[in-house]
Amino acid sequence: MHFEILYYEAFNGKQYVREFLNELEKINYNLYKVTIGLIDNLENSEYHCFPTSKPLGSGLFELKPSFGTNTCRINWCKGGKQKVYLLNEFIKKNKKRQQKEIEKARKLMKELKTKELI
């Protein structure tokens, strides 16, 4: 099954994941390439599960790219008519930051539901 990949755009016009990827390309090109490859794989539903992605509950997933000891996370969800929304991202450093970003992703999902996109 083929999915369209969309970058979540906040009410303020920010696209968190796209902006992150632009910076990541400059600071860690190898991790950037791995991340782009995994995002591209999300077009195919067979990559919507472990080990590429981890379900976080209530329709939220976590993409888990890494290169060497460098790891980042991209939170995403499925939308109507075979769409994947890339919500937000972070460089994995500690559990507290991870939980904060997951809560942020849940708020962004709620915003998408308000817009009736998922």
C-alpha positions in Angstrom: 0.0 0.0 0.0 1.4 3.4 -1.0 1.3 6.4 1.4 1.8 10.1 0.6 4.4 11.7 3.0 3.3 15.2 4.3 5.1 17.6 6.6 2.9 18.9 9.4 2.6 22.6 9.1 1.7 24.5 12.3 -0.7 27.4 12.5 2.3 29.7 12.5 3.5 28.2 9.2 6.4 26.2 10.7 7.2 22.8 9.4 9.2 21.3 12.3 10.5 18.2 10.6 11.5 20.0 7.3 13.4 22.6 9.3 15.1 20.0 11.4 16.2 18.1 8.3 17.6 21.2 6.7 19.8 21.7 9.8 20.6 18.0 10.2 22.0 17.9 6.6 24.5 20.6 7.6 25.6 19.2 11.0 25.4 15.4 10.5 25.1 14.4 6.8 25.3 10.7 7.5 22.4 10.7 10.0 20.5 13.0 7.5 20.9 10.4 4.7 19.7 7.6 7.0 16.7 9.7 8.1 15.7 10.6 4.6 15.9 7.0 3.6 13.6 5.9 6.4 11.1 8.7 5.7 11.0 7.6 2.0 10.3 4.0 3.2 7.2 5.3 5.0 5.6 5.5 1.6 5.2 1.7 1.9 3.1 0.4 4.8 5.4 -2.6 5.5 7.8 0.0 7.1 5.2 1.3 9.5 6.3 -1.2 12.2 9.3 -2.3 14.3 12.2 -2.0 13.8 11.8 1.1 11.6 9.0 2.6 13.5 7.7 2.1 17.0 4.0 2.6 17.9 3.5 5.0 20.8 -0.2 4.5 21.2 -3.4 6.2 20.0 -2.2 6.3 16.4 1.2 8.0 17.1 4.4 6.4 15.8 8.1 7.1 16.2 10.6 6.8 13.4 14.0 5.7 14.8 16.9 6.7 12.5 20.4 6.3 13.8 24.0 6.4 12.5 26.7 5.2 14.8 26.0 6.7 18.2 23.9 9.5 16.8 20.1 9.0 17.1 17.1 11.2 16.3 13.4 10.6 16.5 10.6 11.7 14.2 7.0 11.4 15.5 4.4 10.7 12.8 0.8 9.6 12.4 -1.4 8.3 9.6 -4.0 10.5 8.0 -7.0 9.9 5.9 -6.7 8.6 2.3 -3.3 6.9 2.8 -1.3 9.9 4.2 1.6 10.0 6.7 2.1 13.2 8.6 5.6 13.9 9.9 4.8 15.9 13.1 7.9 16.8 15.1 11.4 15.6 15.8 14.3 15.6 18.3 17.8 14.4 18.8 17.6 11.7 21.4 19.5 12.7 24.5 17.4 11.7 27.5 14.0 10.3 28.5 12.7 13.6 29.8 13.2 15.3 26.5 11.7 12.3 24.7 8.5 12.4 26.8 8.2 16.1 26.2 8.4 15.7 22.4 5.9 12.8 22.5 3.4 15.0 24.3 4.0 17.8 21.8 3.3 15.3 18.9 0.1 14.3 20.6 -1.0 18.0 20.6 -0.1 18.3 17.0 -2.2 15.2 16.2 -5.1 16.7 18.0 -4.7 19.9 15.9 -4.8 17.7 12.7 -8.0 16.1 14.0 -9.4 19.6 14.5 -8.6 20.3 10.9 -10.3 16.9 10.0 -7.1 15.7 8.2 -6.9 12.5 10.3 
